Amino acid sequence: MRGLYTLGIRAYAGAVKAAALFGNLKAKRWVKGRKQLPEAQHDDEAWVWFHAASLGEFEQGRPVIEALKERYPQWKVSLTFFSPSGYEIRKNYAFADEVCYLPVDTPKNARQWVERHRFVAAFFIKYEFWFNYMNALHEQGIPLYYISMILQPKHYFFRWYGGWFRKQLRHVTHFFVQDEGTARLLQTAGFNNVSLCGDTRFDRVAAIAQQAKRFPDIEAFIGGRQCIIAGSTWPPDEQLLLPFLEKLPEDYCMIIAPHDISVKHVEQITEQLKDYQLYSEYLSERKSKVLVLNIIGILSQLYQYARFVYIGGGFGVNIHNIQEPVTFGCPVVFGPKHTSFKEAVDLVQLGGAFCISNQSELERIFDRLMGDEAYFQQASKTCKDYLQSQLGATEAIMKEITSTFSV
Protein backbone atom coordinates (compact mmCIF):
# COMPACT_ATOMS: atom_id res chain seq x y z
CA MET A 1 0.00 0.00 0.00
CA ARG A 2 2.87 2.38 0.70
CA GLY A 3 4.02 1.89 -2.86
CA LEU A 4 0.60 2.88 -4.22
CA TYR A 5 0.53 5.90 -1.92
CA THR A 6 3.98 7.00 -3.13
CA LEU A 7 2.92 6.46 -6.74
CA GLY A 8 -0.04 8.77 -6.14
CA ILE A 9 2.25 11.40 -4.63
CA ARG A 10 4.57 11.22 -7.64
CA ALA A 11 1.60 11.55 -9.98
CA TYR A 12 0.39 14.63 -8.12
CA ALA A 13 3.85 16.21 -8.29
CA GLY A 14 3.96 15.47 -12.01
CA ALA A 15 0.60 17.15 -12.52
CA VAL A 16 1.81 20.27 -10.71
CA LYS A 17 4.94 20.37 -12.86
CA ALA A 18 2.76 20.12 -15.97
CA ALA A 19 0.60 22.99 -14.72
CA ALA A 20 3.76 25.03 -14.16
CA LEU A 21 4.85 24.42 -17.76
CA PHE A 22 1.49 25.75 -18.94
CA GLY A 23 1.97 28.97 -16.99
CA ASN A 24 0.15 28.43 -13.70
CA LEU A 25 1.87 30.91 -11.36
CA LYS A 26 1.14 29.04 -8.12
CA ALA A 27 2.39 25.79 -9.65
CA LYS A 28 5.56 27.53 -10.85
CA ARG A 29 6.28 28.72 -7.32
CA TRP A 30 5.52 25.26 -5.93
CA VAL A 31 8.04 23.66 -8.30
CA LYS A 32 10.73 26.36 -8.09
CA GLY A 33 10.60 26.51 -4.31
CA ARG A 34 11.37 22.83 -4.00
CA LYS A 35 14.56 23.32 -5.96
CA GLN A 36 15.84 25.85 -3.42
CA LEU A 37 15.98 23.87 -0.20
CA PRO A 38 18.50 24.92 2.48
CA GLU A 39 21.72 22.97 2.70
CA ALA A 40 21.68 20.05 5.12
CA GLN A 41 22.87 20.73 8.65
CA HIS A 42 25.11 18.13 10.24
CA ASP A 43 25.76 19.72 13.60
CA ASP A 44 24.85 18.64 17.11
CA GLU A 45 22.35 21.42 17.77
CA ALA A 46 18.81 20.42 18.62
CA TRP A 47 16.12 21.30 16.07
CA VAL A 48 12.31 21.26 16.16
CA TRP A 49 10.35 20.81 12.95
CA PHE A 50 6.98 22.50 12.31
CA HIS A 51 5.03 21.79 9.15
CA ALA A 52 2.02 23.77 7.93
CA ALA A 53 0.00 23.44 4.74
CA SER A 54 -0.41 27.17 4.28
CA LEU A 55 -0.78 30.49 6.09
CA GLY A 56 -3.84 29.60 8.14
CA GLU A 57 -2.26 26.48 9.55
CA PHE A 58 0.94 28.38 10.27
CA GLU A 59 -1.04 30.86 12.39
CA GLN A 60 -2.35 27.89 14.39
CA GLY A 61 1.16 26.62 14.95
CA ARG A 62 2.70 30.01 15.63
CA PRO A 63 1.75 30.25 19.34
CA VAL A 64 3.39 26.88 19.97
CA ILE A 65 6.53 27.82 18.01
CA GLU A 66 6.95 30.98 20.02
CA ALA A 67 6.18 29.28 23.33
CA LEU A 68 8.81 26.62 22.58
CA LYS A 69 11.40 29.22 21.60
CA GLU A 70 10.76 31.03 24.87
CA ARG A 71 11.06 27.80 26.87
CA TYR A 72 13.98 26.32 24.89
CA PRO A 73 15.87 29.24 23.29
CA GLN A 74 18.78 26.94 22.48
CA TRP A 75 16.63 24.92 20.06
CA LYS A 76 16.46 25.85 16.40
CA VAL A 77 13.23 25.81 14.40
CA SER A 78 12.75 24.43 10.92
CA LEU A 79 9.46 25.58 9.37
CA THR A 80 8.11 24.00 6.19
CA PHE A 81 5.12 24.83 4.02
CA PHE A 82 3.27 22.84 1.40
CA SER A 83 1.70 25.85 -0.33
CA PRO A 84 3.29 28.96 -1.85
CA SER A 85 0.63 31.15 -0.23
CA GLY A 86 2.06 30.27 3.17
CA TYR A 87 5.73 30.28 2.26
CA GLU A 88 5.72 33.56 0.34
CA ILE A 89 4.22 35.50 3.24
CA ARG A 90 6.17 33.88 6.10
CA LYS A 91 9.52 33.03 4.51
CA ASN A 92 11.21 35.63 6.75
CA TYR A 93 9.47 34.60 9.98
CA ALA A 94 11.77 35.73 12.79
CA PHE A 95 11.24 32.76 15.12
CA ALA A 96 12.32 30.17 12.53
CA ASP A 97 15.96 29.43 11.78
CA GLU A 98 15.03 28.14 8.35
CA VAL A 99 11.83 28.36 6.27
CA CYS A 100 11.33 26.31 3.13
CA TYR A 101 8.93 24.18 1.12
CA LEU A 102 8.31 20.58 2.14
CA PRO A 103 9.99 18.27 -0.36
CA VAL A 104 7.62 15.89 -2.15
CA ASP A 105 6.65 13.03 0.18
CA THR A 106 8.68 10.17 -1.25
CA PRO A 107 10.52 7.65 0.98
CA LYS A 108 13.92 8.99 -0.16
CA ASN A 109 13.01 12.65 0.41
CA ALA A 110 11.48 11.85 3.79
CA ARG A 111 14.49 9.88 4.96
CA GLN A 112 16.95 12.57 3.82
CA TRP A 113 14.90 15.34 5.42
CA VAL A 114 14.62 13.63 8.78
CA GLU A 115 18.34 12.87 8.82
CA ARG A 116 19.45 16.39 7.84
CA HIS A 117 19.08 17.77 11.40
CA ARG A 118 19.08 16.44 14.92
CA PHE A 119 15.34 16.82 15.34
CA VAL A 120 14.09 16.44 18.90
CA ALA A 121 10.42 16.70 17.88
CA ALA A 122 8.13 17.33 14.92
CA PHE A 123 4.77 19.11 14.84
CA PHE A 124 2.27 18.75 12.02
CA ILE A 125 -0.56 21.27 12.10
CA LYS A 126 -4.27 20.50 11.75
CA TYR A 127 -4.51 17.79 9.08
CA GLU A 128 -1.25 17.51 7.20
CA PHE A 129 -0.82 13.75 6.69
CA TRP A 130 2.36 12.84 4.84
CA PHE A 131 2.84 9.16 5.49
CA ASN A 132 6.41 8.69 4.28
CA TYR A 133 7.54 11.53 6.53
CA MET A 134 5.57 10.07 9.42
CA ASN A 135 7.26 6.72 8.87
CA ALA A 136 10.73 8.27 8.63
CA LEU A 137 10.21 10.14 11.91
CA HIS A 138 9.06 6.91 13.55
CA GLU A 139 12.09 4.98 12.32
CA GLN A 140 14.41 7.62 13.82
CA GLY A 141 12.53 7.65 17.14
CA ILE A 142 11.53 11.32 16.78
CA PRO A 143 8.26 12.20 18.55
CA LEU A 144 5.51 13.54 16.26
CA TYR A 145 2.69 15.73 17.53
CA TYR A 146 -0.45 16.92 15.78
CA ILE A 147 -1.78 20.26 16.99
CA SER A 148 -5.21 21.81 16.36
CA MET A 149 -6.28 18.64 14.59
CA ILE A 150 -9.90 18.41 13.48
CA LEU A 151 -11.47 15.49 11.60
CA GLN A 152 -14.93 14.61 10.30
CA PRO A 153 -16.55 11.13 10.22
CA LYS A 154 -16.37 11.22 6.40
CA HIS A 155 -12.56 11.44 6.47
CA TYR A 156 -10.83 8.58 4.66
CA PHE A 157 -9.30 7.39 7.95
CA PHE A 158 -12.76 6.21 8.99
CA ARG A 159 -13.99 4.76 5.68
CA TRP A 160 -14.04 1.05 4.81
CA TYR A 161 -10.77 1.44 2.88
CA GLY A 162 -9.03 3.41 5.62
CA GLY A 163 -7.25 0.60 7.46
CA TRP A 164 -3.75 1.29 6.11
CA PHE A 165 -4.12 5.02 6.68
CA ARG A 166 -5.29 4.52 10.28
CA LYS A 167 -2.30 2.27 10.87
CA GLN A 168 0.02 5.15 9.94
CA LEU A 169 -1.45 7.19 12.76
CA ARG A 170 0.31 4.79 15.14
CA HIS A 171 3.43 6.80 14.40
CA VAL A 172 1.95 9.86 16.15
CA THR A 173 3.10 10.48 19.71
CA HIS A 174 0.12 12.63 20.71
CA PHE A 175 -2.92 14.24 19.11
CA PHE A 176 -4.01 17.68 20.34
CA VAL A 177 -7.49 18.10 18.89
CA GLN A 178 -9.92 20.96 18.51
CA ASP A 179 -13.24 19.33 19.34
CA GLU A 180 -14.95 16.45 21.08
CA GLY A 181 -16.02 14.91 17.76
CA THR A 182 -12.40 14.45 16.65
CA ALA A 183 -11.44 13.04 20.05
CA ARG A 184 -14.27 10.49 19.84
CA LEU A 185 -13.36 9.46 16.30
CA LEU A 186 -9.75 8.81 17.27
CA GLN A 187 -10.64 7.05 20.50
CA THR A 188 -13.15 4.82 18.73
CA ALA A 189 -10.39 3.93 16.25
CA GLY A 190 -8.23 2.79 19.17
CA PHE A 191 -6.14 5.89 19.93
CA ASN A 192 -5.91 6.95 23.57
CA ASN A 193 -3.05 9.43 23.12
CA VAL A 194 -5.55 12.25 22.54
CA SER A 195 -6.02 15.56 24.35
CA LEU A 196 -8.96 17.90 23.75
CA CYS A 197 -7.50 21.40 24.04
CA GLY A 198 -9.13 23.52 21.34
CA ASP A 199 -7.68 25.65 18.58
CA THR A 200 -4.32 27.35 19.22
CA ARG A 201 -5.21 30.10 16.75
CA PHE A 202 -7.52 31.67 19.31
CA ASP A 203 -4.44 32.33 21.44
CA ARG A 204 -2.80 33.93 18.42
CA VAL A 205 -5.69 36.22 17.46
CA ALA A 206 -6.14 37.28 21.08
CA ALA A 207 -2.50 38.38 21.09
CA ILE A 208 -3.05 40.29 17.83
CA ALA A 209 -5.98 42.14 19.38
CA GLN A 210 -3.95 43.11 22.43
CA GLN A 211 -1.10 44.41 20.27
CA ALA A 212 -3.17 46.09 17.54
CA LYS A 213 -1.76 49.44 16.51
CA ARG A 214 -3.63 52.51 15.36
CA PHE A 215 -4.13 53.33 11.68
CA PRO A 216 -4.60 57.10 11.30
CA ASP A 217 -5.67 56.88 7.65
CA ILE A 218 -8.36 54.33 8.53
CA GLU A 219 -9.54 56.50 11.39
CA ALA A 220 -9.68 59.52 9.08
CA PHE A 221 -11.65 57.56 6.49
CA ILE A 222 -14.20 56.37 9.07
CA GLY A 223 -14.47 59.85 10.52
CA GLY A 224 -16.93 59.06 13.29
CA ARG A 225 -19.14 56.80 11.17
CA GLN A 226 -19.92 53.15 11.85
CA CYS A 227 -17.81 50.83 9.70
CA ILE A 228 -18.61 47.49 8.07
CA ILE A 229 -15.57 45.51 6.94
CA ALA A 230 -15.84 42.92 4.18
CA GLY A 231 -12.73 40.75 4.54
CA SER A 232 -11.15 38.29 2.09
CA THR A 233 -13.95 38.64 -0.46
CA TRP A 234 -14.28 36.77 -3.74
CA PRO A 235 -16.41 37.78 -6.77
CA PRO A 236 -19.54 35.90 -5.55
CA ASP A 237 -19.31 37.80 -2.25
CA GLU A 238 -18.81 41.10 -4.03
CA GLN A 239 -21.87 40.47 -6.19
CA LEU A 240 -23.94 40.49 -3.00
CA LEU A 241 -22.10 43.30 -1.21
CA LEU A 242 -21.82 45.95 -3.91
CA PRO A 243 -25.57 46.39 -4.55
CA PHE A 244 -26.08 46.89 -0.80
CA LEU A 245 -23.83 49.95 -0.86
CA GLU A 246 -26.63 51.91 -2.53
CA LYS A 247 -28.68 51.38 0.65
CA LEU A 248 -25.89 52.09 3.13
CA PRO A 249 -26.96 54.84 5.58
CA GLU A 250 -25.05 58.13 5.62
CA ASP A 251 -23.59 57.37 9.05
CA TYR A 252 -22.02 54.12 7.78
CA CYS A 253 -19.02 53.33 5.59
CA MET A 254 -17.48 50.11 4.30
CA ILE A 255 -13.96 48.75 3.87
CA ILE A 256 -13.70 46.04 1.21
CA ALA A 257 -10.60 43.84 1.44
CA PRO A 258 -10.62 41.45 -1.55
CA HIS A 259 -8.74 38.18 -1.33
CA ASP A 260 -7.24 38.91 -4.75
CA ILE A 261 -5.62 42.36 -4.74
CA SER A 262 -4.32 42.22 -8.30
CA VAL A 263 -4.84 45.39 -10.30
CA LYS A 264 -7.25 43.60 -12.61
CA HIS A 265 -9.51 42.36 -9.82
CA VAL A 266 -9.44 45.63 -7.90
CA GLU A 267 -10.50 47.41 -11.10
CA GLN A 268 -13.37 44.94 -11.50
CA ILE A 269 -14.60 46.06 -8.08
CA THR A 270 -14.02 49.79 -8.43
CA GLU A 271 -15.68 50.06 -11.83
CA GLN A 272 -18.92 49.15 -10.05
CA LEU A 273 -18.46 51.83 -7.36
CA LYS A 274 -19.36 55.50 -7.52
CA ASP A 275 -17.85 56.79 -4.30
CA TYR A 276 -14.64 55.06 -3.27
CA GLN A 277 -10.93 55.40 -2.60
CA LEU A 278 -8.06 52.92 -2.80
CA TYR A 279 -6.08 52.52 0.41
CA SER A 280 -2.81 52.91 -1.49
CA GLU A 281 -3.98 56.30 -2.80
CA TYR A 282 -5.98 57.50 0.19
CA LEU A 283 -6.55 61.26 0.56
CA SER A 284 -7.93 62.32 3.93
CA GLU A 285 -9.49 65.49 2.52
CA ARG A 286 -11.80 63.41 0.34
CA LYS A 287 -14.89 61.96 2.00
CA SER A 288 -15.93 58.65 0.47
CA LYS A 289 -18.30 55.84 1.34
CA VAL A 290 -16.03 52.89 0.43
CA LEU A 291 -12.35 52.18 0.97
CA VAL A 292 -10.86 49.33 -1.07
CA LEU A 293 -7.93 47.74 0.77
CA ASN A 294 -5.46 46.89 -2.00
CA ILE A 295 -2.54 45.84 0.20
CA ILE A 296 -1.98 42.80 2.40
CA GLY A 297 -0.81 42.38 5.97
CA ILE A 298 -3.04 44.73 7.99
CA LEU A 299 -6.58 43.35 7.71
CA SER A 300 -6.40 41.34 10.95
CA GLN A 301 -5.76 44.55 12.91
CA LEU A 302 -8.35 46.65 11.06
CA TYR A 303 -11.19 44.63 12.55
CA GLN A 304 -10.79 46.78 15.67
CA TYR A 305 -12.65 49.50 13.75
CA ALA A 306 -15.60 47.38 12.59
CA ARG A 307 -19.13 47.28 13.98
CA PHE A 308 -19.64 43.96 12.21
CA VAL A 309 -17.85 42.00 9.51
CA TYR A 310 -18.61 40.05 6.36
CA ILE A 311 -16.13 37.22 5.72
CA GLY A 312 -15.67 35.97 2.16
CA GLY A 313 -15.22 32.51 0.69
CA GLY A 314 -18.53 31.03 1.79
CA PHE A 315 -19.84 30.85 -1.77
CA GLY A 316 -16.70 29.09 -2.98
CA VAL A 317 -14.57 26.42 -1.34
CA ASN A 318 -14.76 27.64 2.26
CA ILE A 319 -14.92 30.77 4.37
CA HIS A 320 -11.76 32.54 5.45
CA ASN A 321 -10.71 33.13 9.02
CA ILE A 322 -13.45 34.47 11.33
CA GLN A 323 -11.41 34.29 14.52
CA GLU A 324 -9.69 37.61 13.83
CA PRO A 325 -12.89 39.72 13.84
CA VAL A 326 -14.43 37.66 16.64
CA THR A 327 -11.54 38.56 18.94
CA PHE A 328 -12.61 42.21 18.63
CA GLY A 329 -16.21 41.31 19.45
CA CYS A 330 -17.40 41.76 15.87
CA PRO A 331 -20.43 39.73 14.79
CA VAL A 332 -19.65 37.96 11.51
CA VAL A 333 -21.71 37.21 8.41
CA PHE A 334 -20.70 34.66 5.76
CA GLY A 335 -21.93 32.28 3.07
CA PRO A 336 -23.02 28.65 3.38
CA LYS A 337 -19.61 26.95 2.96
CA HIS A 338 -18.53 27.18 6.59
CA THR A 339 -19.32 23.85 8.23
CA SER A 340 -15.72 22.58 8.32
CA PHE A 341 -14.85 25.33 10.81
CA LYS A 342 -15.91 24.55 14.36
CA GLU A 343 -15.94 28.16 15.47
CA ALA A 344 -18.24 29.16 12.61
CA VAL A 345 -20.72 26.37 13.37
CA ASP A 346 -20.59 27.14 17.09
CA LEU A 347 -21.15 30.87 16.66
CA VAL A 348 -24.05 30.42 14.24
CA GLN A 349 -25.74 28.26 16.87
CA LEU A 350 -24.93 30.75 19.64
CA GLY A 351 -26.02 33.85 17.72
CA GLY A 352 -22.68 35.58 17.19
CA ALA A 353 -22.38 34.65 13.51
CA PHE A 354 -24.90 34.56 10.69
CA CYS A 355 -25.01 32.40 7.57
CA ILE A 356 -26.62 33.90 4.47
CA SER A 357 -27.44 32.28 1.14
CA ASN A 358 -28.59 35.17 -1.05
CA GLN A 359 -28.95 38.93 -1.43
CA SER A 360 -32.16 39.28 0.56
CA GLU A 361 -30.73 37.38 3.53
CA LEU A 362 -27.61 39.56 3.49
CA GLU A 363 -29.71 42.74 3.50
CA ARG A 364 -31.95 41.44 6.27
CA ILE A 365 -29.11 40.59 8.67
CA PHE A 366 -27.13 43.74 7.78
CA ASP A 367 -30.20 45.90 8.43
CA ARG A 368 -30.78 44.26 11.79
CA LEU A 369 -27.15 44.54 12.92
CA MET A 370 -27.22 48.22 11.96
CA GLY A 371 -30.65 49.11 13.32
CA ASP A 372 -31.32 46.89 16.34
CA GLU A 373 -28.84 47.93 19.02
CA ALA A 374 -29.85 45.28 21.56
CA TYR A 375 -29.53 42.56 18.91
CA PHE A 376 -26.09 43.84 17.87
CA GLN A 377 -24.85 44.11 21.45
CA GLN A 378 -25.94 40.56 22.26
CA ALA A 379 -24.21 39.20 19.15
CA SER A 380 -21.05 41.12 20.02
CA LYS A 381 -21.07 39.83 23.60
CA THR A 382 -21.55 36.28 22.30
CA CYS A 383 -18.40 36.64 20.20
CA LYS A 384 -16.35 38.01 23.10
CA ASP A 385 -17.56 35.30 25.48
CA TYR A 386 -16.85 32.58 22.92
CA LEU A 387 -13.31 33.83 22.39
CA GLN A 388 -12.60 33.77 26.12
CA SER A 389 -13.93 30.21 26.37
CA GLN A 390 -11.51 29.03 23.67
CA LEU A 391 -8.25 30.41 25.05
CA GLY A 392 -5.54 28.25 26.60
CA ALA A 393 -4.81 25.59 23.95
CA THR A 394 -1.15 26.60 23.70
CA GLU A 395 -0.63 26.32 27.44
CA ALA A 396 -2.26 22.88 27.50
CA ILE A 397 -0.03 21.65 24.68
CA MET A 398 3.12 23.01 26.29
CA LYS A 399 2.29 21.36 29.58
CA GLU A 400 1.89 17.97 27.91
CA ILE A 401 4.88 18.01 25.58
CA THR A 402 7.45 19.55 27.92
CA SER A 403 6.80 16.80 30.44
CA THR A 404 8.06 14.30 27.84
CA PHE A 405 11.12 16.17 26.60
CA SER A 406 14.56 15.37 27.91
CA VAL A 407 17.02 18.14 27.16
C-alpha positions in Angstrom: 0.0 0.0 0.0 2.9 2.4 0.7 4.0 1.9 -2.9 0.6 2.9 -4.2 0.5 5.9 -1.9 4.0 7.0 -3.1 2.9 6.5 -6.7 0.0 8.8 -6.1 2.3 11.4 -4.6 4.6 11.2 -7.6 1.6 11.5 -10.0 0.4 14.6 -8.1 3.9 16.2 -8.3 4.0 15.5 -12.0 0.6 17.2 -12.5 1.8 20.3 -10.7 4.9 20.4 -12.9 2.8 20.1 -16.0 0.6 23.0 -14.7 3.8 25.0 -14.2 4.9 24.4 -17.8 1.5 25.8 -18.9 2.0 29.0 -17.0 0.1 28.4 -13.7 1.9 30.9 -11.4 1.1 29.0 -8.1 2.4 25.8 -9.7 5.6 27.5 -10.8 6.3 28.7 -7.3 5.5 25.3 -5.9 8.0 23.7 -8.3 10.7 26.4 -8.1 10.6 26.5 -4.3 11.4 22.8 -4.0 14.6 23.3 -6.0 15.8 25.9 -3.4 16.0 23.9 -0.2 18.5 24.9 2.5 21.7 23.0 2.7 21.7 20.0 5.1 22.9 20.7 8.6 25.1 18.1 10.2 25.8 19.7 13.6 24.8 18.6 17.1 22.3 21.4 17.8 18.8 20.4 18.6 16.1 21.3 16.1 12.3 21.3 16.2 10.4 20.8 12.9 7.0 22.5 12.3 5.0 21.8 9.1 2.0 23.8 7.9 0.0 23.4 4.7 -0.4 27.2 4.3 -0.8 30.5 6.1 -3.8 29.6 8.1 -2.3 26.5 9.5 0.9 28.4 10.3 -1.0 30.9 12.4 -2.3 27.9 14.4 1.2 26.6 14.9 2.7 30.0 15.6 1.7 30.3 19.3 3.4 26.9 20.0 6.5 27.8 18.0 7.0 31.0 20.0 6.2 29.3 23.3 8.8 26.6 22.6 11.4 29.2 21.6 10.8 31.0 24.9 11.1 27.8 26.9 14.0 26.3 24.9 15.9 29.2 23.3 18.8 26.9 22.5 16.6 24.9 20.1 16.5 25.8 16.4 13.2 25.8 14.4 12.7 24.4 10.9 9.5 25.6 9.4 8.1 24.0 6.2 5.1 24.8 4.0 3.3 22.8 1.4 1.7 25.8 -0.3 3.3 29.0 -1.9 0.6 31.1 -0.2 2.1 30.3 3.2 5.7 30.3 2.3 5.7 33.6 0.3 4.2 35.5 3.2 6.2 33.9 6.1 9.5 33.0 4.5 11.2 35.6 6.7 9.5 34.6 10.0 11.8 35.7 12.8 11.2 32.8 15.1 12.3 30.2 12.5 16.0 29.4 11.8 15.0 28.1 8.3 11.8 28.4 6.3 11.3 26.3 3.1 8.9 24.2 1.1 8.3 20.6 2.1 10.0 18.3 -0.4 7.6 15.9 -2.1 6.7 13.0 0.2 8.7 10.2 -1.3 10.5 7.6 1.0 13.9 9.0 -0.2 13.0 12.6 0.4 11.5 11.9 3.8 14.5 9.9 5.0 16.9 12.6 3.8 14.9 15.3 5.4 14.6 13.6 8.8 18.3 12.9 8.8 19.4 16.4 7.8 19.1 17.8 11.4 19.1 16.4 14.9 15.3 16.8 15.3 14.1 16.4 18.9 10.4 16.7 17.9 8.1 17.3 14.9 4.8 19.1 14.8 2.3 18.8 12.0 -0.6 21.3 12.1 -4.3 20.5 11.7 -4.5 17.8 9.1 -1.3 17.5 7.2 -0.8 13.8 6.7 2.4 12.8 4.8 2.8 9.2 5.5 6.4 8.7 4.3 7.5 11.5 6.5 5.6 10.1 9.4 7.3 6.7 8.9 10.7 8.3 8.6 10.2 10.1 11.9 9.1 6.9 13.6 12.1 5.0 12.3 14.4 7.6 13.8 12.5 7.7 17.1 11.5 11.3 16.8 8.3 12.2 18.5 5.5 13.5 16.3 2.7 15.7 17.5 -0.4 16.9 15.8 -1.8 20.3 17.0 -5.2 21.8 16.4 -6.3 18.6 14.6 -9.9 18.4 13.5 -11.5 15.5 11.6 -14.9 14.6 10.3 -16.6 11.1 10.2 -16.4 11.2 6.4 -12.6 11.4 6.5 -10.8 8.6 4.7 -9.3 7.4 8.0 -12.8 6.2 9.0 -14.0 4.8 5.7 -14.0 1.1 4.8 -10.8 1.4 2.9 -9.0 3.4 5.6 -7.2 0.6 7.5 -3.8 1.3 6.1 -4.1 5.0 6.7 -5.3 4.5 10.3 -2.3 2.3 10.9 0.0 5.1 9.9 -1.4 7.2 12.8 0.3 4.8 15.1 3.4 6.8 14.4 1.9 9.9 16.1 3.1 10.5 19.7 0.1 12.6 20.7 -2.9 14.2 19.1 -4.0 17.7 20.3 -7.5 18.1 18.9 -9.9 21.0 18.5 -13.2 19.3 19.3 -14.9 16.4 21.1 -16.0 14.9 17.8 -12.4 14.5 16.7 -11.4 13.0 20.0 -14.3 10.5 19.8 -13.4 9.5 16.3 -9.7 8.8 17.3 -10.6 7.0 20.5 -13.2 4.8 18.7 -10.4 3.9 16.3 -8.2 2.8 19.2 -6.1 5.9 19.9 -5.9 7.0 23.6 -3.1 9.4 23.1 -5.5 12.2 22.5 -6.0 15.6 24.3 -9.0 17.9 23.7 -7.5 21.4 24.0 -9.1 23.5 21.3 -7.7 25.7 18.6 -4.3 27.3 19.2 -5.2 30.1 16.7 -7.5 31.7 19.3 -4.4 32.3 21.4 -2.8 33.9 18.4 -5.7 36.2 17.5 -6.1 37.3 21.1 -2.5 38.4 21.1 -3.0 40.3 17.8 -6.0 42.1 19.4 -3.9 43.1 22.4 -1.1 44.4 20.3 -3.2 46.1 17.5 -1.8 49.4 16.5 -3.6 52.5 15.4 -4.1 53.3 11.7 -4.6 57.1 11.3 -5.7 56.9 7.6 -8.4 54.3 8.5 -9.5 56.5 11.4 -9.7 59.5 9.1 -11.7 57.6 6.5 -14.2 56.4 9.1 -14.5 59.9 10.5 -16.9 59.1 13.3 -19.1 56.8 11.2 -19.9 53.1 11.8 -17.8 50.8 9.7 -18.6 47.5 8.1 -15.6 45.5 6.9 -15.8 42.9 4.2 -12.7 40.8 4.5 -11.2 38.3 2.1 -13.9 38.6 -0.5 -14.3 36.8 -3.7 -16.4 37.8 -6.8 -19.5 35.9 -5.5 -19.3 37.8 -2.3 -18.8 41.1 -4.0 -21.9 40.5 -6.2 -23.9 40.5 -3.0 -22.1 43.3 -1.2 -21.8 45.9 -3.9 -25.6 46.4 -4.5 -26.1 46.9 -0.8 -23.8 49.9 -0.9 -26.6 51.9 -2.5 -28.7 51.4 0.6 -25.9 52.1 3.1 -27.0 54.8 5.6 -25.1 58.1 5.6 -23.6 57.4 9.1 -22.0 54.1 7.8 -19.0 53.3 5.6 -17.5 50.1 4.3 -14.0 48.7 3.9 -13.7 46.0 1.2 -10.6 43.8 1.4 -10.6 41.5 -1.5 -8.7 38.2 -1.3 -7.2 38.9 -4.7 -5.6 42.4 -4.7 -4.3 42.2 -8.3 -4.8 45.4 -10.3 -7.3 43.6 -12.6 -9.5 42.4 -9.8 -9.4 45.6 -7.9 -10.5 47.4 -11.1 -13.4 44.9 -11.5 -14.6 46.1 -8.1 -14.0 49.8 -8.4 -15.7 50.1 -11.8 -18.9 49.1 -10.0 -18.5 51.8 -7.4 -19.4 55.5 -7.5 -17.9 56.8 -4.3 -14.6 55.1 -3.3 -10.9 55.4 -2.6 -8.1 52.9 -2.8 -6.1 52.5 0.4 -2.8 52.9 -1.5 -4.0 56.3 -2.8 -6.0 57.5 0.2 -6.5 61.3 0.6 -7.9 62.3 3.9 -9.5 65.5 2.5 -11.8 63.4 0.3 -14.9 62.0 2.0 -15.9 58.7 0.5 -18.3 55.8 1.3 -16.0 52.9 0.4 -12.3 52.2 1.0 -10.9 49.3 -1.1 -7.9 47.7 0.8 -5.5 46.9 -2.0 -2.5 45.8 0.2 -2.0 42.8 2.4 -0.8 42.4 6.0 -3.0 44.7 8.0 -6.6 43.3 7.7 -6.4 41.3 11.0 -5.8 44.6 12.9 -8.3 46.7 11.1 -11.2 44.6 12.5 -10.8 46.8 15.7 -12.7 49.5 13.8 -15.6 47.4 12.6 -19.1 47.3 14.0 -19.6 44.0 12.2 -17.8 42.0 9.5 -18.6 40.1 6.4 -16.1 37.2 5.7 -15.7 36.0 2.2 -15.2 32.5 0.7 -18.5 31.0 1.8 -19.8 30.8 -1.8 -16.7 29.1 -3.0 -14.6 26.4 -1.3 -14.8 27.6 2.3 -14.9 30.8 4.4 -11.8 32.5 5.4 -10.7 33.1 9.0 -13.5 34.5 11.3 -11.4 34.3 14.5 -9.7 37.6 13.8 -12.9 39.7 13.8 -14.4 37.7 16.6 -11.5 38.6 18.9 -12.6 42.2 18.6 -16.2 41.3 19.4 -17.4 41.8 15.9 -20.4 39.7 14.8 -19.7 38.0 11.5 -21.7 37.2 8.4 -20.7 34.7 5.8 -21.9 32.3 3.1 -23.0 28.6 3.4 -19.6 27.0 3.0 -18.5 27.2 6.6 -19.3 23.8 8.2 -15.7 22.6 8.3 -14.8 25.3 10.8 -15.9 24.6 14.4 -15.9 28.2 15.5 -18.2 29.2 12.6 -20.7 26.4 13.4 -20.6 27.1 17.1 -21.1 30.9 16.7 -24.1 30.4 14.2 -25.7 28.3 16.9 -24.9 30.8 19.6 -26.0 33.9 17.7 -22.7 35.6 17.2 -22.4 34.7 13.5 -24.9 34.6 10.7 -25.0 32.4 7.6 -26.6 33.9 4.5 -27.4 32.3 1.1 -28.6 35.2 -1.0 -28.9 38.9 -1.4 -32.2 39.3 0.6 -30.7 37.4 3.5 -27.6 39.6 3.5 -29.7 42.7 3.5 -32.0 41.4 6.3 -29.1 40.6 8.7 -27.1 43.7 7.8 -30.2 45.9 8.4 -30.8 44.3 11.8 -27.1 44.5 12.9 -27.2 48.2 12.0 -30.6 49.1 13.3 -31.3 46.9 16.3 -28.8 47.9 19.0 -29.9 45.3 21.6 -29.5 42.6 18.9 -26.1 43.8 17.9 -24.9 44.1 21.5 -25.9 40.6 22.3 -24.2 39.2 19.2 -21.0 41.1 20.0 -21.1 39.8 23.6 -21.5 36.3 22.3 -18.4 36.6 20.2 -16.3 38.0 23.1 -17.6 35.3 25.5 -16.8 32.6 22.9 -13.3 33.8 22.4 -12.6 33.8 26.1 -13.9 30.2 26.4 -11.5 29.0 23.7 -8.2 30.4 25.0 -5.5 28.2 26.6 -4.8 25.6 24.0 -1.1 26.6 23.7 -0.6 26.3 27.4 -2.3 22.9 27.5 0.0 21.6 24.7 3.1 23.0 26.3 2.3 21.4 29.6 1.9 18.0 27.9 4.9 18.0 25.6 7.5 19.6 27.9 6.8 16.8 30.4 8.1 14.3 27.8 11.1 16.2 26.6 14.6 15.4 27.9 17.0 18.1 27.2 
